Amino acid sequence: MTASEKFLLEIGIEEIPAQYVKRMAESLRDNTQKALAENLIEFAGLQVFYTPRRLVLYIENMALQVAGQEVEVKGPAQKSAYDENGKPTKALEGFLAGRKLTLADTFVKDIKGVEYIFAVQKTAAKDSGEILEKILPDLIMSVYQPNPMRWNVFVGKYIRPIRWLLAFLGTRRLDFALEFLSAADFTQGHRMLADKKYTITSVDDYFTKVKEAFVIVNQDERKKLILQQIRNLEQKHDIQVPIDESLLDEIVNLVEYPTAALGRFDEAFLAMPDPIVITPMKDHQRYFPAYRNGKLANCFVFVRNGDDYGIEGVTKGNQRVLTARLKDGEFFYHEDKKTTLAEKAEKLPQVVFQTKLGSYAEKMKRVAAMAHLLAQKLSLDLAKQIDTVVPIMKADLVSTVVGEFSELQGIMGSIYAAEEGYEHSVSKAIEEQYLPRFAGDKLPETELGAVVAIADKLDSILGLCAVNLKPTGSQDPFALRRQAIGVLLIIRKFGFNLALADFVAEVADLYEGYYKAENMSKADFADYVIGFIKQRLSVMLNEDLHYSITDVINRIDLAAINVAEIDVKAQVINNLLTAEPFKLFAQTMQRIDNLMKEKKQAEFAMALVNNADEKRAAEAFVAAKAVAEQYLAQKDYTNFVKVMSDVCTPINTFFDNNMVLSDDLRERQNRIALLGDISARMHRFIL
């Protein structure tokens, strides 16, 4: 790299919603890398920092100049570049004039048998700062923005109003404008602790000044500071504060200068179930619950966007707000206790699941039928428990606690069931019906919970697809993709022996009135759902396995194999992917598939084989197939692949030395029969 300098860009914005800050910063980073590469600007050490009020792009070394380039440029074909007298045509003259070249700069180059006029065009070195001043406005506007809006007189839309812009290359301030807003030489301090402008003279000066202005621009530093402050509070007050990483990240994106402090609430609230206390703390107020000796304590940790000046007053305010929330929860909890889950469930006919699909009561009838069939297919003795849990599993949707804290659906139903004396498996299944709630979430632990969770998710998938509310592109308003992956993950965890396509076809009749109203046949409806689930299976497996497995997974027939077996086979493929047996197996299978253009007309006859290579291949296959079949029956796929790979060598020798599809019709048909037998055996591993 030539001479270089530090580079910094700061985009000052009104408070960005916490959930979008990181993604916007990452978008700025990625788009910058692309833009600099396109403009041939060399750089090293690119970082992005972010707070709720600013996105900061920092590059440790940026070349001050873009070196001059020599680039070959293609002109007209030689035959059209000169006339019959050998003089340049207008085509050649235009090519030269447009690039400020002369005939002396040209040469002839052959491309696929055609000669073209070429020239080497030289470009002068460019100043990186001047290039940046041109590209920065577009770079800023290219940042990812959910729901961008138009602000004041600006034509361009942005997630929030941009209030200031700042860019330096070393000590040089870059001059550019974004519509009516020009880049300046100042940054803005912390909104409450230092709400004024700070003049900047260089990149290094920027980092000095923002510290003075009570702004910690590095998100990792803010995170470490918050964690250290929480640890200090733990020691001081003899408490334990489990760190919810998603909550911590959200708080990091809400503050520029964090200060953690301890608040308290009336111990009497601890008589309520923990979720009613924790949910308003975490999900509504962004507080960390505290524990003492493994039990929830009557205190919490909050993080203020500022220093500790007047922290006592802030603490009292937070305590007051949380107390109001807890009083609400307490009232709702005691109201819910006045009726049983069975009585609450009587209101489900009035609760709409989806307009075309009817109420939750109707949904639960379908879930019950599906859960019973599923348990029967899996040879699980759960009929009595299913009849107990399904009628009440959605009852908490009409409870007042869930009405206020929707995050607690399933959780409150489980608590109420336990308090009413239902057996543990039933109360547990009520909570587990929603698992997994998000990527990486825990899965059901009980077979009953697994069965009702699968039935509930499949009902949503089948029902919504039946009324033509299918996911399209990036749009999936009912999270059907997540629910399909949830079904597959549960099947994988429990190793359920379930032929999924057969099961879907069997339960499709539950949705007959719905898909017929959308002019779908049963076959088309079932095929779509299975294809949809198969896509999710491919995505799920390829998140865990080698990317090269995609082709193999996409060929798997879900009607012929259960999902748990697919998972086992995928793992085998993944483990063998770079090993010679599997490579030879896969290549040979593909080679046979390419030759199998004709259908098998007859059974293979060894007596008709006259070719020595063909005979060795046939004998090797005959000797191996019984052993291979035994390994398949034992589901020992690793040894199956190894045995069949031993057959691959003589098969490939036969292919290499002979015209496999002979002109002799009888010989040709016999060879097709042999290849068909080998292919069918190999595909037993996949299908």
C-alpha positions in Angstrom: 0.0 0.0 0.0 1.2 3.5 -0.8 1.1 6.3 1.8 -1.9 5.9 4.0 -4.0 7.7 6.7 -6.7 6.9 9.1 -10.3 7.5 7.9 -13.4 8.2 9.8 -17.0 8.8 8.9 -19.7 9.6 11.5 -23.4 9.7 10.6 -25.3 11.6 13.4 -28.9 10.4 13.6 -31.8 10.9 15.9 -32.3 7.8 18.2 -32.3 4.6 16.1 -34.5 1.8 17.4 -32.3 -0.6 19.3 -33.2 -3.6 17.2 -31.9 -2.0 14.0 -28.7 -0.3 15.1 -26.3 -3.3 14.7 -27.7 -4.4 11.3 -27.4 -0.9 10.0 -23.8 -0.7 11.1 -23.1 -4.1 9.5 -24.7 -2.8 6.3 -22.5 0.3 6.3 -19.4 -2.0 6.8 -20.3 -4.3 3.9 -21.3 -1.5 1.5 -18.1 0.4 2.3 -15.9 -2.7 1.5 -17.7 -3.1 -1.8 -17.5 0.6 -2.7 -13.8 0.9 -1.9 -13.0 -2.2 -3.9 -15.0 -0.8 -6.9 -13.0 2.4 -6.7 -9.7 0.6 -6.3 -9.0 2.3 -3.0 -6.7 0.1 -0.8 -7.5 -0.1 2.9 -6.9 -2.2 5.9 -8.4 -2.4 9.4 -12.0 -1.5 8.8 -14.3 -1.3 11.8 -17.8 -0.1 12.5 -19.0 1.4 15.8 -22.5 2.3 16.8 -24.6 3.9 19.4 -28.3 4.9 19.2 -27.3 8.3 17.9 -24.5 7.6 15.5 -23.0 5.2 13.1 -19.2 5.4 12.9 -17.0 3.9 10.2 -13.3 3.7 11.0 -10.4 2.5 8.8 -7.0 2.2 10.3 -5.1 2.5 7.0 -6.5 4.0 3.8 -4.4 4.7 0.8 -4.1 8.4 0.0 -4.0 7.8 -3.7 -5.3 5.3 -6.2 -2.4 4.3 -8.4 -2.7 4.9 -12.2 -4.0 1.9 -14.1 -3.2 0.3 -17.4 -6.3 -1.4 -18.8 -6.9 -3.2 -22.0 -9.9 -1.9 -23.8 -11.7 -3.7 -26.7 -12.5 -1.8 -29.9 -14.3 -2.8 -33.1 -13.4 -6.0 -35.1 -10.4 -5.4 -37.4 -12.5 -6.0 -40.5 -14.8 -3.1 -39.6 -12.0 -0.9 -38.3 -10.5 -0.2 -41.7 -12.0 0.4 -45.2 -10.8 -1.2 -48.4 -8.1 1.5 -48.7 -6.7 0.7 -45.3 -8.0 3.9 -43.7 -9.6 4.0 -40.2 -13.4 3.8 -40.4 -15.7 6.0 -38.2 -16.0 3.0 -35.8 -12.3 3.0 -35.1 -12.0 6.8 -35.1 -14.9 7.0 -32.5 -13.2 4.3 -30.4 -9.9 6.3 -30.4 -11.5 9.7 -29.9 -13.7 8.6 -27.0 -10.7 7.3 -25.1 -8.2 10.0 -26.3 -6.0 7.4 -28.0 -4.0 7.3 -31.2 -3.4 4.5 -33.7 0.0 4.0 -32.2 -1.7 2.8 -29.0 -3.6 0.0 -30.7 -2.9 -3.6 -31.3 -4.8 -6.6 -32.7 -6.0 -9.5 -30.5 -7.7 -12.8 -31.6 -10.8 -13.8 -29.7 -12.4 -17.1 -30.7 -11.1 -16.8 -34.3 -12.1 -13.1 -34.7 -9.5 -10.3 -34.7 -10.3 -7.2 -32.7 -8.7 -3.8 -32.2 -7.4 -3.4 -28.7 -5.6 -0.6 -26.9 -4.0 -0.1 -23.5 -5.6 2.8 -21.7 -3.7 4.5 -19.0 -5.4 6.4 -16.2 -3.7 8.9 -14.0 -3.4 8.4 -10.2 -6.4 9.7 -8.3 -6.7 11.3 -4.9 -8.6 9.0 -2.5 -10.1 12.0 -0.7 -11.7 13.3 -3.8 -13.1 9.9 -4.7 -14.6 9.6 -1.1 -16.2 13.0 -1.3 -18.1 11.7 -4.4 -19.1 8.3 -3.1 -19.9 9.0 0.5 -23.5 10.4 -0.1 -24.5 7.3 -1.9 -22.8 5.1 0.6 -24.7 6.7 3.5 -28.0 6.3 1.6 -27.3 2.7 0.8 -27.3 1.6 4.5 -30.0 -0.9 5.4 -33.1 0.9 6.8 -36.3 -0.8 7.8 -39.3 1.5 7.2 -37.4 4.6 5.9 -39.3 7.9 6.1 -39.1 11.3 4.4 -38.0 14.0 6.8 -38.7 17.7 6.5 -37.5 19.0 3.1 -35.2 16.1 2.3 -36.1 14.0 -0.8 -34.3 10.9 0.3 -35.8 8.7 3.0 -34.0 7.6 6.1 -35.0 5.6 9.2 -34.6 8.8 11.4 -33.5 12.4 10.5 -29.7 12.7 9.9 -28.6 15.7 12.1 -24.9 15.9 11.3 -22.2 14.4 9.1 -18.4 14.2 9.7 -15.6 12.7 7.7 -11.9 13.0 8.1 -8.9 11.4 6.2 -6.2 11.9 8.7 -6.2 15.7 9.5 -8.1 16.5 6.2 -11.8 17.2 6.6 -13.7 15.8 3.6 -16.2 18.2 2.0 -19.4 16.7 0.7 -23.2 17.2 1.0 -26.2 15.0 1.4 -29.0 17.1 -0.2 -29.2 20.2 2.1 -26.9 18.8 4.8 -23.2 19.5 4.4 -20.4 17.6 6.2 -19.1 19.7 9.0 -16.1 19.7 11.4 -18.0 18.8 14.6 -19.6 15.9 16.5 -22.4 16.1 19.0 -22.0 15.1 22.7 -24.2 12.9 24.9 -27.7 14.3 24.8 -28.0 14.8 28.6 -24.4 15.0 29.8 -22.8 17.1 27.1 -25.4 18.3 24.7 -23.2 20.6 22.6 -21.0 20.6 19.5 -17.3 19.4 19.7 -15.0 20.7 17.0 -12.9 17.9 15.4 -9.5 18.5 13.7 -8.5 14.9 12.9 -9.4 11.2 13.2 -7.4 10.9 16.4 -9.0 14.1 17.7 -12.4 12.6 17.2 -11.8 9.7 19.6 -10.4 12.1 22.2 -13.4 14.5 21.9 -16.1 11.9 22.1 -14.7 10.6 25.3 -14.8 14.1 26.7 -18.4 14.3 25.4 -19.5 11.2 27.5 -19.9 9.0 24.4 -18.5 5.5 24.3 -18.7 4.8 20.5 -17.3 1.3 20.7 -20.3 -1.0 21.4 -18.0 -3.7 22.8 -16.6 -1.3 25.4 -20.1 -0.4 26.5 -21.0 -4.1 26.8 -17.9 -4.8 28.9 -18.6 -1.8 31.1 -22.2 -2.9 31.7 -21.1 -6.4 32.6 -18.4 -5.2 35.0 -20.9 -2.8 36.7 -23.4 -5.7 37.1 -20.7 -7.9 38.6 -19.8 -5.1 41.1 -23.5 -4.9 42.1 -23.6 -8.7 42.5 -20.7 -8.6 45.0 -22.0 -5.6 46.8 -25.6 -6.9 47.4 -24.9 -10.7 47.5 -27.1 -11.4 44.5 -26.8 -13.2 41.2 -27.8 -11.6 37.9 -28.1 -14.1 35.0 -27.2 -12.3 31.7 -29.8 -12.6 29.0 -27.6 -11.9 25.9 -30.4 -10.6 23.8 -31.5 -8.2 26.5 -27.9 -7.1 27.1 -27.4 -6.4 23.4 -30.6 -4.4 23.3 -29.5 -2.3 26.3 -26.0 -1.7 24.7 -27.9 -0.3 21.7 -30.0 2.0 23.9 -27.2 3.9 25.7 -24.1 5.9 24.9 -22.8 6.1 28.4 -24.1 3.3 30.6 -24.4 3.3 34.4 -25.9 0.2 36.1 -27.8 0.5 39.4 -29.9 -1.6 41.7 -33.6 -1.2 42.3 -36.0 -3.0 44.7 -39.7 -3.9 44.9 -42.0 -5.2 47.6 -41.2 -8.7 48.6 -44.9 -9.5 48.7 -44.9 -9.7 44.9 -42.7 -12.8 45.0 -45.8 -14.7 46.1 -46.8 -14.6 42.4 -45.4 -17.1 39.8 -41.9 -15.9 38.7 -42.9 -15.3 35.1 -45.4 -12.6 36.1 -42.6 -10.8 38.0 -39.9 -11.4 35.4 -41.8 -10.5 32.2 -42.6 -6.9 33.0 -39.0 -6.5 34.2 -37.3 -7.8 31.1 -39.7 -7.4 28.3 -41.4 -4.2 29.3 -38.8 -2.2 31.3 -35.5 -3.7 30.1 -34.3 -4.7 33.7 -32.2 -7.7 34.7 -34.0 -9.8 37.3 -31.8 -10.7 40.3 -31.6 -13.9 42.3 -30.4 -14.9 45.7 -29.6 -18.6 46.5 -31.3 -19.7 43.4 -34.5 -17.9 44.1 -35.9 -14.8 42.6 -35.0 -11.8 44.8 -37.1 -8.6 45.3 -34.5 -6.5 43.4 -33.4 -5.8 39.8 -30.6 -4.2 37.8 -31.3 -1.4 35.4 -28.9 0.5 33.1 -29.2 4.3 32.8 -28.0 6.2 29.7 -25.9 8.6 31.7 -23.7 8.9 34.8 -24.6 8.2 38.4 -25.5 11.8 39.2 -29.0 11.8 40.8 -29.2 8.0 40.4 -31.3 7.8 43.5 -34.1 9.7 41.9 -33.8 7.5 38.7 -33.9 4.4 40.8 -37.1 5.6 42.6 -38.7 6.3 39.3 -37.9 2.9 37.9 -39.1 1.2 41.1 -42.4 3.1 40.9 -43.0 2.1 37.3 -42.2 -1.6 38.0 -44.4 -1.6 41.1 -47.3 -0.4 38.9 -46.7 -3.2 36.5 -46.4 -5.8 39.2 -49.7 -4.6 40.8 -51.4 -5.1 37.4 -49.9 -8.5 37.1 -51.0 -9.4 40.6 -54.6 -8.2 39.9 -54.8 -10.2 36.7 -53.3 -13.3 38.3 -56.0 -13.3 41.0 -58.7 -12.6 38.5 -57.6 -15.7 36.5 -57.7 -17.8 39.6 -61.4 -17.3 39.8 -62.0 -19.7 36.8 -60.5 -23.0 35.8 -58.7 -23.7 32.6 -61.7 -25.8 31.5 -64.0 -22.8 32.1 -61.6 -20.6 30.2 -61.5 -23.0 27.3 -65.3 -22.6 26.9 -64.6 -19.1 25.5 -62.3 -20.4 22.7 -65.1 -20.6 20.2 -65.2 -16.8 20.4 -61.5 -16.4 19.8 -60.6 -16.3 16.1 -57.5 -18.3 15.0 -57.7 -17.1 11.4 -60.8 -15.7 9.6 -61.1 -18.4 7.0 -60.0 -21.2 9.4 -62.4 -20.2 12.2 -61.9 -20.2 16.0 -59.3 -21.8 18.3 -62.0 -24.3 19.3 -62.1 -25.5 15.7 -58.3 -25.6 15.5 -58.1 -27.7 18.7 -60.5 -30.3 17.1 -58.0 -30.7 14.2 -55.0 -30.7 16.6 -56.7 -33.5 18.7 -57.3 -35.7 15.6 -53.8 -35.1 14.4 -52.2 -35.7 17.8 -54.0 -39.0 18.2 -53.0 -40.2 14.8 -49.4 -39.1 15.4 -49.2 -41.0 18.7 -50.7 -44.1 17.0 -48.1 -43.9 14.2 -45.3 -43.5 16.7 -46.7 -46.4 18.9 -47.0 -44.0 21.9 -49.6 -44.7 24.6 -50.8 -41.1 25.0 -54.5 -41.2 24.0 -55.8 -40.4 27.5 -53.2 -37.6 28.1 -54.0 -36.1 24.6 -57.7 -36.0 25.5 -56.8 -34.2 28.7 -54.3 -31.6 27.4 -55.6 -30.6 24.0 -59.0 -29.1 25.1 -57.2 -26.8 27.6 -53.8 -26.2 25.9 -55.0 -22.8 24.5 -57.2 -21.8 27.4 -54.8 -19.3 28.8 -55.3 -17.2 25.6 -58.4 -15.8 27.2 -56.7 -15.3 30.6 -56.2 -11.7 31.8 -52.5 -12.2 32.4 -51.8 -13.4 28.8 -54.0 -10.6 27.6 -51.6 -8.1 29.3 -48.4 -10.1 28.8 -48.8 -12.0 25.5 -45.3 -13.5 25.9 -46.6 -15.7 28.6 -49.0 -17.8 26.5 -48.4 -21.4 27.2 -46.4 -20.5 30.3 -49.4 -19.3 32.3 -51.5 -22.2 31.1 -48.8 -24.6 32.4 -48.7 -22.8 35.8 -52.5 -22.8 36.1 -52.7 -26.5 35.2 -50.1 -27.4 37.8 -52.0 -25.3 40.4 -55.3 -27.0 39.5 -53.7 -30.4 40.1 -53.2 -31.7 36.6 -50.4 -34.3 36.3 -47.0 -32.9 35.5 -46.9 -34.3 31.9 -50.0 -32.3 31.1 -48.9 -29.0 32.6 -45.5 -29.4 31.0 -47.0 -30.1 27.5 -49.1 -26.9 27.7 -45.9 -24.9 27.8 -44.0 -27.2 25.4 -46.6 -26.8 22.6 -45.0 -23.5 21.6 -41.4 -24.8 21.6 -39.2 -23.8 19.9 -40.3 -20.2 20.0 -37.3 -18.9 18.1 -34.0 -20.0 16.5 -31.8 -21.7 19.1 -34.7 -22.1 21.6 -35.1 -25.2 23.7 -37.2 -28.1 22.5 -39.9 -30.1 24.3 -38.6 -32.6 26.8 -41.6 -34.9 27.1 -43.2 -37.1 24.4 -46.6 -35.6 25.1 -45.2 -32.1 24.7 -43.5 -33.2 21.5 -46.6 -34.8 20.0 -48.9 -31.8 20.7 -46.2 -29.3 19.5 -45.9 -31.2 16.2 -49.7 -31.4 15.8 -50.2 -27.7 16.6 -47.5 -26.6 14.2 -48.6 -28.9 11.4 -52.1 -27.7 11.8 -51.0 -24.1 11.4 -48.9 -25.0 8.3 -51.6 -27.2 6.7 -54.5 -24.9 7.6 -52.9 -21.6 6.4 -51.6 -23.3 3.2 -55.1 -24.7 2.6 -56.6 -21.2 2.6 -53.7 -20.0 0.4 -51.9 -18.0 3.0 -48.5 -19.4 1.9 -45.2 -17.8 2.5 -44.0 -15.8 -0.5 -40.4 -14.7 -1.1 -39.2 -13.0 2.1 -42.8 -12.6 3.4 -43.9 -15.1 6.0 -46.4 -13.3 8.3 -47.5 -16.5 10.1 -43.9 -17.7 10.6 -44.7 -21.0 8.9 -41.0 -21.6 7.9 -40.0 -21.4 11.6 -42.9 -23.7 12.6 -41.8 -26.3 9.9 -38.2 -26.2 11.2 -39.6 -26.6 14.7 -41.5 -29.8 13.6 -38.3 -31.2 12.1 -36.1 -30.3 15.1 -38.5 -32.1 17.4 -38.6 -35.2 15.2 -34.8 -35.1 15.1 -34.5 -34.8 18.9 -36.9 -37.7 19.7 -35.9 -39.8 16.7 -39.5 -40.3 15.8 -40.0 -42.9 13.0 -42.4 -40.9 10.9 -43.0 -41.1 7.1 -43.9 -37.4 7.0 -45.4 -37.2 3.5 -47.6 -40.2 4.2 -48.8 -38.6 7.4 -49.5 -35.2 5.7 -51.5 -37.0 3.0 -53.5 -38.8 5.6 -54.4 -35.7 7.6 -55.0 -33.6 4.5 -58.7 -34.6 4.7 -59.1 -32.5 7.8 -58.6 -29.5 5.5 -60.7 -30.6 2.5 -63.3 -27.9 2.7 -60.6 -25.2 2.9 -58.3 -26.3 0.0 -61.3 -27.1 -2.3 -62.6 -23.6 -1.7 -59.2 -22.4 -3.1 -59.6 -24.7 -6.1 -56.8 -27.0 -5.0 -56.9 -30.8 -5.3 -55.9 -33.0 -2.4 -52.8 -34.1 -4.3 -51.7 -30.6 -5.1 -52.3 -29.4 -1.6 -50.4 -32.3 0.0 -47.5 -32.0 -2.5 -47.1 -28.3 -1.8 -47.0 -28.8 2.0 -44.5 -31.7 1.7 -42.3 -29.6 -0.8 -42.4 -26.7 1.7 -41.3 -28.9 4.6 -38.7 -30.5 2.4 -37.2 -27.1 1.6 -37.0 -26.4 5.4 -35.3 -29.8 5.9 -32.7 -28.9 3.4 -32.1 -25.5 5.0 -31.9 -27.1 8.5 -29.5 -29.8 7.5 -27.2 -27.5 5.6 -26.9 -25.2 8.5 -25.2 -28.1 10.4 -23.6 -30.0 7.5 -21.3 -29.5 4.6 -22.7 -27.2 1.9 -22.1 -29.9 -0.8 -24.8 -32.1 0.7 -27.6 -29.9 -0.7 -27.9 -31.9 -3.9 -28.2 -35.1 -2.1 -30.8 -33.8 0.4 -32.9 -32.4 -2.4 -33.1 -35.9 -4.0 -34.5 -37.5 -0.8 -38.1 -38.7 -1.1 -39.8 -37.9 2.2 -42.6 -40.3 1.4 -40.1 -43.2 1.4 -38.1 -42.4 4.5 -38.6 -40.8 7.9 -37.0 -37.5 8.8 -34.9 -39.0 11.6 -33.4 -41.4 9.1 -32.7 -38.6 6.7 -30.8 -36.9 9.5 -28.7 -40.0 10.1 -27.9 -40.4 6.4 -27.1 -36.7 6.1 -24.6 -37.1 9.0 -23.0 -40.1 7.3 -22.7 -38.1 4.1 -21.2 -35.2 6.0 -18.7 -37.4 7.7 -17.7 -39.2 4.5 -17.9 -36.2 2.2 -14.1 -35.8 1.8 -13.3 -39.5 2.2 -12.5 -41.5 -0.9 -15.3 -44.2 -0.5 -18.1 -41.6 -0.6 -16.5 -39.5 -3.3 -16.2 -42.6 -5.5 -19.7 -43.8 -4.6 -21.3 -40.3 -5.4 -19.3 -39.9 -8.6 -20.2 -43.4 -9.9 -23.9 -43.0 -8.9 -24.0 -39.7 -10.9 -22.2 -41.3 -13.8 -24.8 -44.2 -13.9 -27.7 -41.7 -13.6 -26.3 -39.8 -16.6 -26.4 -43.0 -18.7 -29.8 -44.2 -17.6 -31.8 -42.3 -20.3 -33.6 -45.5 -21.3 -36.0 -47.5 -19.1 -35.1 -51.0 -18.1 -36.8 -53.5 -20.4 -35.8 -56.9 -18.9 -34.0 -58.5 -16.1 -30.2 -58.7 -16.2 -28.7 -62.0 -17.4 -25.1 -62.9 -16.6 -25.2 -65.4 -19.5 -25.5 -62.7 -22.0 -22.3 -60.9 -20.8 -19.3 -61.3 -23.2 -17.2 -58.3 -22.3 -14.5 -59.0 -19.7 -14.8 -55.6 -18.0 -18.6 -55.8 -17.9 -18.3 -59.3 -16.4 -16.0 -58.2 -13.6 -18.3 -55.3 -12.8 -21.4 -57.5 -12.8 -19.7 -60.2 -10.6 -18.5 -57.5 -8.1 -22.0 -56.2 -7.8 -23.6 -59.6 -7.4 -21.1 -60.5 -4.7 -21.6 -57.2 -2.8 -25.4 -56.6 -3.0 -26.4 -59.2 -0.3 -23.9 -57.7 2.2 -24.9 -54.2 1.2 -28.6 -55.0 1.7 -27.8 -56.4 5.2 -26.1 -53.1 6.1 -29.1 -51.2 4.9 -31.4 -53.3 7.0 -29.2 -52.5 10.0 -29.1 -48.8 9.1 -25.3 -49.1 9.0 -25.0 -46.5 6.2 -21.3 -46.0 6.6 -20.5 -49.7 5.8 -23.1 -49.7 3.1 -21.3 -46.9 1.3 -17.9 -48.7 1.8 -19.2 -52.0 0.3 -20.8 -50.3 -2.7 -17.7 -48.2 -3.3 -15.7 -51.4 -3.8 -18.0 -52.2 -6.7 -17.4 -48.7 -8.2 -13.8 -49.4 -9.3 -14.7 -52.2 -11.8 -17.8 -50.3 -12.9 -15.7 -47.3 -13.8 -13.1 -49.4 -15.6 -16.0 -50.8 -17.7 -17.2 -47.3 -18.4 -13.7 -46.1 -19.3 -12.8 -48.9 -21.7 -16.1 -49.5 -23.5 -19.0 -47.9 -25.2 -21.5 -48.8 -22.5 -24.7 -48.3 -24.6 -23.8 -50.8 -27.3 -25.4 -50.7 -30.8 -26.3 -54.3 -30.3 -29.9 -54.0 -29.0 -29.8 -57.2 -26.9 -26.4 -56.3 -25.4 -27.6 -52.7 -24.8 -30.8 -53.8 -23.0 -28.9 -56.2 -20.8 -26.4 -53.5 -19.8 -29.2 -51.1 -19.1 -30.7 -53.8 -16.8 -27.4 -54.2 -15.0 -27.0 -50.4 -14.5 -30.6 -50.2 -13.4 -30.0 -52.8 -10.7 -26.8 -51.0 -9.5 -28.5 -47.6 -9.5 -31.5 -48.9 -7.6 -29.2 -50.4 -4.9 -27.2 -47.2 -4.6 -30.3 -45.0 -4.4 -31.6 -47.1 -1.5 -29.1 -45.1 0.5 -30.7 -41.9 -0.4 -34.3 -42.8 -0.9 
